[in-house]
Amino acid sequence: MQPDTRNATPEFSPDELLIFIGHSDDASAEADAMLELKEEIEHDFRRLLTSNNHRSRFRRIKFWEWRYDALAIPGGQDVVVAPALERAQIAVFLFKKRVGCVTRQELDITRKQSRDTHVFAFFPHNQPLVNSFDTLDDEIQATSDWLELKKYQKSLTSDWTQSGSSSVTPFPKYKDPKDLQKIAADRLCTALSVILSLESSIVRPTPLQQVNSAAELLRCYHATLKQQLGNITLTGSPALEHFSVKLSETFVSLSLSAASRCEVRSSAGGEGCDEAEYQHSSTPEKVMSFVFQHHPLLLVIGDPGSGKTTLLKYYALSCLDNGRHKEFGFNEPVHVFFLPLRELKQDEHGAYASLPANLAVWSSKQFLKIEESLFSGWLERPSTLMLLDGLDEISDVHDRIAVCKWIDRTVGRFTNAKFVVTSRSTGYRKGDGIEIESSHLRADIMDFSKEQQREFLHRWFRAAFLGELPPAVEDDTVWRGQQEQKAATKADAILLFLGQEKNRSLRPLAGVPLLLQIMAMLWKDRQYLPGSRLKLYDAALNYMLDYRDRRRGIDSLLVAEDARRVLSPVSLWMQETLKIDEVDRAEMQQQMQVQLDTLSNSRPASDFCQSLVDRAGVLVEYGEKEYLFRHKSFREYLAGVQLVKNIHKPNALDKLVSHFGDDWWTEVFRFIIGHVEDAELFDSFMQKLFDSPVTENLTQKQQDLLIALVEEAPQRKIDALRQKLLDPATTQNRQRYLLECLKTIAKPEALSVVTEFKQLGLSKEERVIVAVTLDKLGAEYILIKGGTFIYSQTQKPETVQEMYVAKYTVTNQHYRRFIDYLDAKEPEFAERVSVETYRKSLHELASGIEGFSEWLKKEPSLVSRFCSRYDEDKRFNKDEQPVVGVSWYAAKAWCLWLSLLEGESARYQLPDEVQWEWAAGGQRDKPDKVLKVRDYPWPEEKGKPDKSRANYNNHEGGTIPVGRYPEGATPEGLYDMAGNVWEWMEDIYKKEENWKALRGGDYSDKADALRCSSRNGSDPRGWYLDLVGFRVIRSSHSSSS
């Protein structure tokens, strides 16, 4: 027996009921089969404990098996294994081909040392088959081993009949690992019942364990936390023989984009940090270490399935590993605490209980009685980490706002503690009043990079293949090698599939950890991937509910279609009525039984739920009385499916529209629209939506959802959109939303409606009458008349000639056409100006600008040199969002390209600061006076900034599509001159350095940065910023309006 050297010396909590598993190397597959019973045995244990009114000192089960739980240290078996044998309440010994000297010794020790231990010895029914032996001696040895094993089995059997002997429990012999599981599960359940019934006679009736030492209680709490968070069940794994793995075996370090603004220097003279420091803050360790140097709280934002809870588990387990605390910025070992925010308790007045009180309640659910006062003391200590999971899982917006205030109070109360809070992006919007005001830094979970996808898939397939039961006749070492090779082959195959151009649409989905798990699950057995997010969920649920069982000849309790007929209405009930993710088991079974009784093949709801937990893995048992969907998005998908079924019921559309913009419903809406394969239904939905008061004034979040629904609908009809846009009674706001919908559809019939709208002069937008021109990409430029004003930086008069200024900052859609041109994918533009001609002109331009030529030489590919760093980052890469992550040099290169397309090398330019300030705030309505510019771009009577005029102060948490703030436009109609992104200027920031100036403020800045006179600066090479874009001007003398 060669103990694994990875784990620590055995330590056992007094509340653990220990099940020892002993075996020799030839019975490793049988030992794995026993370990797979863990969840089933834990379920039986909890059931028995509840029926026993918790009258036992035991609160949890622990399986102890030497390959995973032993450590080779001086002292050998006596030091390593003996403590586990002595402590075990149940000892299981597994035999297969031979006795095994060590296993026999362990069994004999156990029989002699205590009559209270339940001892099981399992023997095979027949000698395992071996295809061939290398030598005759090998065959003779195998036969001898088998005879020795049968003699030992007989000696134990004779012991059963001897009065007063230390016996083992008699039982049937097993045929294979599956047969062993069935036999062992029944015997273990019986043993648990006996142990707990005896315990009830010696333990006073108390619902929870009493431990006197505060230090021991904290140790028990941390042990429980490790148990709760330490293992994960891979998505779909219950359908893959129900295996769980240690988090460390599959965790791939997520990339976090910390919202650090150290790259931009403010006009106040603050010093910035370099690009390297920003990039180094991208791993979980670096981000936490960096944030906690300056703030008490880290806010982690991620999309559905991005791995927010998995990240918290990683933080918890890593910080509980005393050897790693310094990696996360702690000087001493860390005391870690964990709480799902959806479980916060309220008193009769609706006020939330204190953090210590909530931790005490959570601990009681884990069978630990820890007083509130102890938690208060622990939270006061230095090196304390409090993990608060799932702000978005609080469905009611007002409740979520209240929880944010509760977090602020808690952070202020426990000043020595550090906090991490997680939320979906839709669940945390300052623009909705959902804001944590305590000093904090936000970090967004990034999609998996290609390298992270590769690492994850290799880890996942390895865990999946090694989780299978090996053949009884195969050598364990050989089998593991074969399985690891199969895993590597599968992982490489799916990566090759995703890399093919025809599968390009799947690549963004593969960046989402949950969806990548679903892909891996489907690929493992079927070597097949659906083509969309919606179809991935559909295939995954069918696979988990019955495909895998049918493929292996196992009868499912219900076929997938019937299972979904039950699950879909129950999911909608949870979404609409309960508005929570966890549900009482009895209540769910009652709802399910109503649906089950409508089926021809009706089943008891209790059996169906157990199948969903044990076989399908769609549900998990949460605590003692509740169910949860394994992932929230599975419930949201099924709720969407049911809503589509209900859509033709009276008032169904009206009811659905009333939920529009409620972030509890965001993902459900996306799943609904994906199932609407009926253009008439899409049209009816749009009609109802734009007739509803909901669309009178949409928030940015609602506008994002509206465009997402238009983009994701498989079939679209524009009759309702056209009718509403051309209706003279339609309000200005609705006109804007309708135009954006039609431009998103972008088909000729949709764009013709936009043209018709303009020709009819129906727009209710009030603007100064100006001349407008277009560039070769169709971008609008507005004529800004010249004039003289007092320039803010010199307080002296400056005169500006008239010019055309781009209505919007350059968008991703337009900038990608430039990149496509460089990549030989725009033949129309290449006919005007060949790439070689452009390259020559570019080098001529660069030679006259300090640092430009050297910057170009570092990357010979112009595509790679100029491509936005955030082109594949879904937070910033939507077509109508401003392009960010481009350097000043790239902006100059864009201007050159646009100019050459029109035959003049310098027609388009970046504005200088004087030109920009005049365009943004010049008082052109008073041409006879020389005045300072307005404070802000919009007319002075509108007052100071607020969230209706600009994207700032992290109200939206990132950039938004251009043109969303008509209230913040200049009188002539220039949009986003304040907020969203800083804009590159032509001139330098300071004479003594080569940094280029920036104007306009970004989405994270305070209101002061939105002033027309505010300025910043950054390195012209700075392509790594997600808050800098650019706007273009053109001279007026060569333009026609």
LUMLOZA-634872 format. One line per 5 residues: their letters; for each residue x negated, z negated, y negated of C-alpha. Coordinates in steps of 0.5 Angstrom, whole numbers, plus 500, padded with zeros to 3 digits. Each point is the difference from the previous one (the first is absolute). Example, Ala and Ser with C-alpha at 12.3 -4.5 7.8 and 13.67 -1.06 7.14 Angstrom:
// LUMLOZA-634872
as	475/484/509; 498/502/493
//
This chain:
// LUMLOZA-634872
mqpdt	500/500/500; 497/502/493; 503/497/495; 501/504/493; 496/497/495
rnatp	504/502/494; 505/494/500; 499/493/498; 499/494/505; 507/498/502
efspd	504/495/496; 507/499/501; 506/497/496; 504/494/503; 506/504/499
ellif	498/506/504; 502/501/507; 494/503/503; 501/505/506; 493/501/503
ighsd	499/507/503; 494/500/505; 497/506/504; 494/504/502; 498/507/498
dasae	504/504/505; 507/497/497; 499/502/493; 506/505/500; 504/494/503
adaml	498/495/495; 502/505/494; 506/501/504; 501/492/499; 498/501/493
elkee	506/505/498; 505/495/502; 498/496/494; 506/502/496; 505/499/506
iehdf	497/493/501; 500/498/493; 507/502/499; 502/496/507; 496/494/497
rrllt	504/500/493; 507/501/504; 498/494/504; 497/496/494; 507/501/496
snnhr	504/498/506; 496/494/501; 501/498/492; 492/500/499; 499/494/504
srfrr	493/502/502; 493/499/497; 499/508/501; 502/505/495; 496/506/502
ikfwe	498/504/506; 492/501/501; 498/505/505; 492/499/502; 496/505/503
wryda	493/500/501; 498/507/498; 504/499/493; 499/492/499; 493/498/503
laipg	494/500/497; 493/500/503; 496/494/498; 495/495/503; 504/496/505
gqdvv	503/505/504; 507/500/503; 500/492/499; 500/501/493; 504/506/499
vapal	505/500/505; 501/493/502; 503/498/494; 506/505/501; 501/499/507
eraqi	501/492/498; 504/502/494; 505/505/504; 507/498/502; 501/507/504
avflf	494/503/504; 500/507/502; 495/503/505; 500/507/502; 497/503/506
kkrvg	499/507/502; 494/503/505; 496/493/500; 500/493/499; 495/499/495
cvtrq	496/494/500; 501/498/493; 508/501/500; 500/496/507; 496/495/497
eldit	505/500/494; 506/499/504; 497/495/504; 498/496/494; 507/500/497
rkqsr	504/498/507; 496/494/500; 500/498/493; 507/499/498; 507/500/504
dthvf	503/502/493; 497/507/500; 505/505/503; 495/505/504; 501/507/502
affph	496/504/504; 502/507/501; 498/505/506; 501/507/501; 505/502/505
nqplv	495/505/503; 492/502/500; 499/505/494; 499/507/502; 493/503/498
nsfdt	499/507/501; 493/500/502; 494/495/501; 493/502/498; 497/497/506
lddei	502/497/507; 497/494/497; 505/500/494; 506/501/505; 498/494/504
qatsd	499/496/494; 507/502/498; 503/498/507; 496/493/500; 503/499/493
wlelk	507/501/502; 500/496/506; 497/494/496; 505/501/495; 506/500/506
kyqks	496/493/503; 500/497/493; 508/502/499; 501/497/507; 497/493/498
ltsdw	504/499/494; 506/502/504; 499/495/505; 499/495/494; 507/501/498
tqsgs	503/496/506; 495/495/500; 503/493/497; 496/498/494; 496/506/499
ssvtp	498/503/494; 504/506/501; 501/506/496; 507/503/499; 502/505/506
fpkyk	503/507/497; 500/507/503; 494/505/500; 500/505/495; 499/508/501
dpkdl	498/502/493; 499/498/493; 507/501/499; 502/496/506; 496/495/498
qkiaa	503/499/493; 507/500/503; 498/494/505; 496/496/494; 505/501/495
drlct	505/496/504; 495/495/503; 497/498/493; 507/500/497; 502/495/505
alsvi	494/496/499; 501/500/492; 507/497/502; 497/494/504; 495/499/495
lsles	505/499/494; 505/496/504; 494/495/502; 498/500/493; 507/498/497
sivrp	500/494/504; 493/497/497; 501/503/493; 505/497/495; 505/505/497
tplqq	497/503/494; 501/507/498; 493/501/498; 493/497/502; 497/494/496
vnsaa	492/501/499; 497/494/496; 494/503/497; 500/505/494; 494/503/502
ellrc	503/501/507; 507/503/497; 496/505/496; 496/502/506; 507/501/504
yhatl	502/504/494; 494/505/500; 501/500/508; 507/502/499; 498/505/494
kqqlg	495/503/505; 505/501/505; 505/503/496; 496/505/496; 494/501/505
nitlt	504/505/505; 503/506/498; 505/504/505; 498/508/498; 506/504/498
gspal	504/502/506; 495/496/505; 506/497/503; 501/507/503; 493/500/502
ehfsv	500/494/505; 501/495/494; 493/499/498; 498/496/494; 493/500/498
klset	496/496/495; 500/502/493; 493/501/500; 500/505/505; 504/505/496
fvsls	500/498/493; 497/505/495; 497/498/494; 505/502/495; 498/503/493
lsaas	503/496/494; 500/503/493; 499/494/495; 503/502/494; 493/498/496
rcevr	500/503/493; 492/499/500; 498/507/499; 504/501/493; 497/497/494
ssagg	505/498/495; 499/501/492; 499/492/500; 493/501/503; 501/497/507
egcde	495/502/505; 502/504/506; 497/500/507; 497/505/504; 504/505/505
aeyqh	496/497/506; 503/493/499; 507/503/499; 499/504/507; 497/494/503
sstpe	507/496/499; 503/504/505; 500/496/506; 504/494/502; 494/496/499
kvmsf	498/502/494; 506/501/496; 502/492/502; 493/498/498; 500/504/493
vfqhh	507/498/499; 499/492/501; 494/500/496; 505/501/494; 507/499/502
plllv	504/495/504; 504/506/503; 500/506/504; 506/505/500; 500/505/505
igdpg	504/506/500; 502/505/505; 505/505/503; 504/499/506; 495/500/506
sgktt	494/499/496; 498/494/503; 501/494/495; 502/495/506; 494/502/504
llkyy	496/499/494; 502/493/499; 499/499/507; 493/503/500; 499/495/494
alscl	502/494/503; 496/501/507; 494/502/496; 500/494/495; 502/495/506
dngrh	493/503/503; 496/495/497; 494/505/500; 503/505/496; 503/496/494
kefgf	494/502/495; 502/507/501; 507/499/497; 497/496/494; 500/493/502
nepvh	495/495/500; 503/496/506; 504/500/506; 507/502/498; 506/497/501
vfflp	505/506/501; 508/499/500; 505/506/501; 507/500/498; 505/506/500
lrelk	504/500/493; 506/502/503; 501/493/504; 499/497/493; 505/494/500
qdehg	505/499/494; 504/493/499; 508/500/499; 498/502/492; 497/506/502
ayasl	493/498/498; 494/501/505; 497/494/503; 492/499/499; 495/503/504
panla	498/494/504; 507/499/502; 501/507/502; 493/500/504; 503/494/503
vwssk	506/503/502; 496/506/503; 496/496/504; 506/496/503; 502/507/503
qflki	494/500/503; 501/494/503; 495/496/496; 503/494/496; 495/500/494
eeslf	503/496/494; 500/503/493; 496/495/497; 494/502/504; 501/508/498
sgwle	500/497/493; 493/497/501; 497/506/504; 502/505/495; 496/496/494
rpstl	494/501/504; 495/505/498; 499/506/505; 507/500/501; 503/507/501
mlldg	508/501/500; 503/507/503; 507/501/497; 503/506/504; 505/505/498
ldeis	503/499/493; 504/507/501; 503/497/506; 505/496/495; 505/505/500
dvhdr	503/497/493; 497/502/494; 502/494/496; 497/496/506; 494/503/500
iavck	499/499/493; 501/493/501; 495/500/506; 495/503/495; 501/494/495
widrt	499/495/506; 494/503/502; 497/499/492; 502/493/501; 497/499/506
vgrft	493/503/498; 501/496/494; 501/494/504; 494/501/505; 495/502/496
nakfv	494/499/506; 504/505/504; 499/508/500; 506/504/502; 502/507/503
vtsrs	507/503/499; 502/506/503; 506/505/499; 502/507/500; 499/504/494
tgyrk	507/501/499; 501/492/500; 496/499/495; 501/503/493; 499/497/493
gdgie	504/505/497; 506/496/504; 498/494/498; 496/498/507; 494/497/498
iessh	495/495/502; 497/498/493; 494/495/503; 494/503/499; 499/505/505
lradi	497/507/502; 504/505/504; 497/504/506; 504/506/503; 499/501/508
mdfsk	497/507/500; 502/505/506; 495/501/505; 494/504/499; 499/506/505
eqqre	494/495/503; 505/494/500; 505/504/504; 494/502/505; 498/493/501
flhrw	507/497/500; 502/506/506; 494/498/504; 501/493/500; 508/501/501
fraaf	499/504/506; 494/496/503; 505/494/499; 506/504/503; 496/502/506
lgelp	497/494/502; 506/497/499; 503/503/507; 499/497/506; 494/503/504
paved	501/503/508; 499/494/505; 495/504/503; 496/502/494; 493/496/498
dtvwr	502/497/493; 494/503/497; 501/507/502; 507/499/498; 499/498/493
gqqeq	495/505/499; 505/505/502; 505/497/496; 495/500/494; 499/508/501
kaatk	507/501/500; 501/497/494; 495/503/496; 502/507/503; 507/498/497
adail	498/498/493; 496/506/499; 505/505/502; 505/497/495; 495/500/495
lflgq	499/508/502; 507/501/499; 501/497/494; 494/504/497; 503/506/501
eknrs	503/504/494; 507/501/503; 501/492/501; 498/499/493; 507/497/498
lrpla	498/494/505; 494/498/497; 503/496/494; 504/496/506; 494/499/504
gvpll	497/496/494; 506/495/501; 497/494/505; 507/499/503; 502/508/500
lqima	493/501/503; 502/495/506; 506/504/501; 496/506/501; 495/497/505
mlwkd	506/497/504; 503/507/500; 494/504/502; 497/495/505; 506/502/505
rqylp	502/506/497; 495/504/496; 505/502/495; 501/498/493; 506/501/496
gsrlk	500/504/493; 503/495/495; 500/493/499; 507/500/501; 499/503/507
lydaa	495/495/502; 504/494/499; 506/504/504; 495/502/506; 497/493/500
lnyml	506/496/501; 502/505/505; 494/499/504; 500/492/499; 507/500/502
dyrdr	500/504/507; 495/506/500; 494/496/503; 504/496/505; 504/507/502
rrgid	493/503/501; 498/495/505; 506/499/504; 503/494/497; 507/499/498
sllva	501/498/493; 506/495/498; 503/506/496; 498/507/498; 497/501/493
edarr	506/503/498; 504/494/502; 495/495/497; 500/503/493; 508/501/500
vlspv	499/492/500; 494/499/496; 502/504/494; 507/497/498; 496/493/501
slwmq	494/502/496; 505/502/494; 504/494/501; 493/496/499; 499/505/494
etlki	507/500/496; 502/493/502; 495/495/502; 495/503/495; 494/497/504
devdr	495/502/506; 501/494/504; 507/499/504; 502/494/504; 500/502/507
aemqq	507/498/502; 503/504/494; 496/506/502; 502/500/507; 507/499/498
qmqvq	500/506/495; 496/504/506; 506/498/505; 505/504/495; 496/506/501
ldtls	498/499/507; 507/500/502; 502/507/498; 495/503/504; 502/502/507
nsrpa	494/497/503; 501/493/496; 495/494/501; 499/493/498; 497/500/493
sdfcq	496/494/502; 497/505/506; 499/505/495; 496/496/495; 496/498/505
slvdr	498/507/502; 499/502/493; 495/494/499; 497/500/507; 500/508/502
agvlv	501/504/494; 496/495/495; 505/502/494; 502/493/499; 496/494/500
eygek	502/493/501; 499/496/493; 500/492/501; 505/497/504; 506/503/498
eylfr	499/507/496; 498/507/502; 496/505/495; 499/507/501; 493/501/502
hksfr	499/504/494; 505/500/494; 500/508/499; 503/500/507; 506/497/498
eylag	500/504/493; 500/506/504; 505/498/505; 505/498/494; 498/507/497
vqlvk	503/503/506; 506/496/500; 502/502/493; 499/507/501; 505/499/506
nihkp	505/496/495; 499/505/494; 507/504/501; 504/493/500; 504/499/493
naldk	495/497/495; 494/500/504; 496/505/495; 503/495/494; 497/494/504
lvshf	494/503/501; 499/502/493; 501/493/498; 493/498/503; 496/506/497
gddww	494/497/497; 501/493/504; 493/499/503; 503/497/506; 503/507/501
tevfr	494/504/498; 497/502/507; 508/500/503; 501/506/495; 494/504/502
fiigh	502/499/507; 507/502/498; 498/506/496; 496/503/506; 506/500/505
vedae	504/504/495; 500/507/503; 506/502/496; 499/503/493; 507/499/499
lfdsf	499/492/501; 493/500/495; 505/504/495; 505/495/501; 495/494/499
mqklf	497/503/494; 507/501/497; 502/492/501; 493/498/498; 500/503/493
dspvt	508/499/499; 498/492/501; 498/495/495; 494/499/504; 496/507/497
enltq	502/498/492; 493/497/500; 496/500/506; 494/496/500; 493/503/502
kqqdl	501/497/507; 507/504/501; 497/506/497; 494/500/505; 505/499/506
lialv	505/506/497; 494/504/500; 498/498/507; 507/501/503; 500/507/497
eeapq	493/502/503; 502/497/507; 507/503/501; 499/505/505; 506/504/497
rkida	502/500/493; 505/504/496; 500/500/492; 507/501/498; 502/493/498
lrqkl	493/499/496; 502/507/497; 507/498/498; 497/493/497; 494/503/496
ldpat	505/505/497; 505/496/498; 500/498/492; 502/493/502; 494/498/504
tqnrq	496/495/496; 493/501/498; 497/496/506; 504/503/505; 498/507/498
rylle	492/498/500; 501/497/507; 504/506/502; 495/505/498; 494/496/504
clkti	505/501/506; 500/507/499; 493/501/498; 498/496/507; 504/505/504
akpea	497/506/496; 503/505/504; 502/506/495; 507/498/500; 499/493/498
lsvvt	495/503/495; 505/505/497; 505/494/499; 494/497/495; 499/506/497
efkql	508/501/499; 500/493/497; 494/501/495; 504/507/498; 506/497/498
glske	497/494/496; 503/495/504; 495/495/499; 501/493/496; 493/498/499
erviv	499/500/493; 493/502/498; 497/503/493; 501/508/501; 493/502/502
avtld	497/506/503; 498/500/507; 495/504/504; 498/501/508; 494/500/503
klgae	499/505/507; 502/494/504; 507/499/496; 498/494/497; 503/499/493
yilik	496/499/493; 503/497/494; 498/502/493; 498/494/496; 499/502/493
ggtfi	494/498/496; 499/495/495; 495/495/497; 501/492/502; 496/494/499
ysqtq	496/500/507; 500/493/503; 493/499/502; 497/502/493; 505/498/496
kpetv	499/507/496; 504/506/499; 500/505/506; 503/507/500; 502/504/506
qemyv	502/507/501; 506/502/504; 500/500/507; 504/501/507; 500/493/504
akytv	502/500/507; 506/497/501; 498/496/506; 493/498/503; 498/504/505
tnqhy	504/499/506; 497/500/508; 504/507/501; 497/504/495; 493/497/501
rrfid	500/501/507; 501/508/498; 493/499/497; 497/497/506; 504/506/505
yldak	497/505/495; 493/497/501; 502/500/508; 502/508/500; 507/498/501
epefa	503/503/493; 499/507/500; 504/501/494; 495/496/496; 494/503/504
ervsv	502/507/497; 500/498/493; 493/496/501; 496/500/506; 497/493/502
etyrk	493/503/499; 502/502/493; 503/493/499; 494/497/504; 495/503/495
slhel	504/498/494; 500/493/502; 493/500/501; 499/502/493; 505/495/497
asgie	496/495/504; 493/501/497; 503/499/493; 503/493/502; 495/494/502
gfsew	500/498/507; 505/505/502; 495/505/504; 497/494/504; 507/498/502
lkkep	502/506/502; 494/501/504; 501/494/504; 506/504/504; 499/507/501
slvsr	508/501/502; 504/500/494; 506/499/504; 497/493/502; 497/499/493
fcsry	506/501/496; 506/497/505; 503/494/498; 498/494/504; 507/498/501
dedkr	503/507/502; 502/497/507; 502/493/497; 507/500/501; 501/495/494
fnkde	497/505/495; 501/507/503; 507/502/499; 500/507/497; 503/497/493
qpvvg	496/494/499; 494/501/496; 493/502/503; 496/494/500; 493/499/503
vswya	497/506/497; 493/499/495; 500/502/493; 495/506/503; 506/502/504
akawc	505/500/494; 495/505/497; 500/504/506; 507/501/500; 501/502/492
lwlsl	494/505/502; 504/503/505; 507/500/497; 496/503/494; 497/506/504
leges	507/501/503; 502/502/493; 494/504/498; 497/495/496; 494/495/502
aryql	502/495/495; 508/500/499; 502/494/503; 496/493/499; 500/493/500
pdevq	503/497/494; 495/496/496; 502/493/498; 502/502/493; 504/506/502
wewaa	504/495/506; 501/495/495; 503/504/495; 505/504/506; 502/493/502
ggqrd	502/496/494; 499/505/494; 505/499/495; 502/507/499; 506/499/497
kpdkv	497/498/494; 495/505/498; 499/499/493; 497/493/502; 493/498/503
lkvrd	502/494/505; 498/497/506; 503/502/507; 506/496/502; 499/494/505
ypwpe	502/504/506; 502/507/501; 508/499/500; 503/500/493; 499/493/497
ekgkp	507/498/500; 500/499/507; 495/494/500; 495/498/505; 499/502/507
dksra	505/498/505; 500/503/507; 505/505/498; 495/503/496; 494/500/504
nynnh	496/499/506; 496/494/499; 499/492/502; 500/502/507; 508/501/500
eggti	500/505/505; 493/498/503; 497/507/500; 501/507/496; 507/503/500
pvgry	502/508/499; 498/503/493; 506/500/496; 504/494/502; 500/496/493
pegat	504/505/495; 501/493/496; 493/500/499; 498/507/498; 498/502/493
pegly	505/504/496; 497/506/502; 501/499/507; 493/498/503; 501/495/506
dmagn	496/495/502; 495/499/494; 501/493/502; 499/497/507; 499/503/507
vwewm	493/502/499; 495/500/495; 498/507/498; 493/503/499; 497/502/493
ediyk	495/505/498; 496/495/496; 496/494/502; 502/493/500; 494/497/497
keenw	494/504/497; 495/496/503; 502/502/507; 503/506/504; 507/497/502
kalrg	506/504/498; 506/497/496; 506/499/503; 507/500/497; 507/498/501
gdysd	500/494/505; 502/499/507; 505/497/505; 497/494/501; 498/498/492
kadal	503/496/496; 504/502/494; 495/500/495; 496/506/504; 506/504/498
rcssr	499/500/493; 498/507/497; 494/497/497; 497/497/507; 494/503/504
ngsdp	496/499/506; 494/503/503; 497/502/507; 494/503/503; 502/508/500
rgwyl	498/500/507; 505/495/502; 505/504/505; 502/493/503; 505/498/496
dlvgf	507/500/501; 502/499/493; 497/505/496; 503/507/500; 499/506/494
rvirs	505/504/495; 498/507/498; 500/503/493; 500/507/498; 498/503/493
shsss	507/503/497; 497/506/497; 499/504/506; 507/498/503; 507/503/499
s	506/495/500
//
